[in-house]
Amino acid sequence: MTTAAARLLVVVLGALAVLLLAGPAQAHVGGGAAGSDYDARVLTVDPALPGVAVRVLVFGDELEVVNPTGTEVEVPGYSDEPYLRIGPDGVWRNANSPATYINLDRFGRVSLPENADPAAEPDWVQVSTGNGYVWHDHRTHWMSEDLLPPQVAADPTREHLVSSWVVPMTHGGTPVQVRGELTWSPPPPGWVVWPLCAVLALAPLAAALAGRGPRPLGVLLAVGGSAAVHHAATTPEPAASVSSHAGALVSALLPGLLALAVAVGGLVAAGRGRGGLTALLAVVLGWLLLVQGLPDVDVLWTANVLAEGPVLLTRASVAVLVALGAGCVVGGLVGTRRFREDRHPAGESLRQG
């Protein structure tokens, strides 16, 4: 390995270590599932609330209210008790509301403390100084973890309306109803996904073993870098309650940009016939792709994905990240040996003679 290649490897591996210590990058910023067969959406807010944003997140698992107006929005709990106040003085939550504790878990699997009584006087505790809040609202998603809705179990081959839901609120004392729906869609067939993944995983190994020089491997690196950039570019906007939007987006974009830089370096090295460096960068790129793709691998077998843009392109990008990433690690390791052995075949023959 040349001195320049060794220095490049140290820099790239150092950046990779930083990414691993910072936690896996996710296309959906903020954690949770990247794919689901369920999906929820807000249909109407009646009456309309100018300036107030209400949306469901993570396929209906969470509800977000952002209220930058000067009038407070109040959200009742499941027994119509005071639960949340969101407004110019921040976000306040009633410590005596059962919803405070039930909403801490996606499926409501909690034991209520003795003070959790819908008839008790509210005990307001400030939970945020901002004007937005996100919580698990069990009216917007399916509550049975291991049980499909009856209509889905009866016919899992087509889309179903699981429920039409309503979340009541008040805005300055005016009753408001947020109406929406929860749907279920069948996942993509495995015969489409898994053959593609197999081809992507085997392609770098084939390029390393049978390619005439490093250029085929370099082309595959370019494909991986392009997928990483697409994956990063389709990162959806994080929840408004995230303390730093810029920080959340940078943490999602950084792995894609680093992968692109490594892919470009590998493509240039391949064009110059530097097989050993190309193979080395293939190993590094493979790890970067896996770090970026593995947290979102569930999009390969779910109907809905948490990303901007067409679902098919998002699913294809994740397939490239995971399958081609694994293939680049193996193919790169094989290629480092093969291209090193092929580097001076004539000289070796003369020495043997």
Secondary structure, DSSP 8 states (H G I E B T S, - for coil): --HHHHHHHHHHHHHHHHHHHH----TTSSSS-SEESEEEEEEEEES--TT-EEEEEGGGTEEEEE--SSS-EEEE-TTS-EEEEEETTEEEEETT-HHHHHTTSTT------TT--TTS---EEEEESSSEEEE--TTSS---SS---HHHHH-TTS-EEEEEEEEEEEETTEEEEEEEEEEE-----HHHHHHHHHHHHHHHHHHHHH-SSSHHHHHHHHHHHHHHHHHHHT-----TTSS-HHHHHHHHHHHHHHHHHHHHHHHHHHHTT-HHHHHHHHHHHHHHHHHHHGGGGGGGG-SEESSSS-HHHHHHHHHIIIIIHHHHHHHHHHHHHHHHHTSSHHHHHHHH-
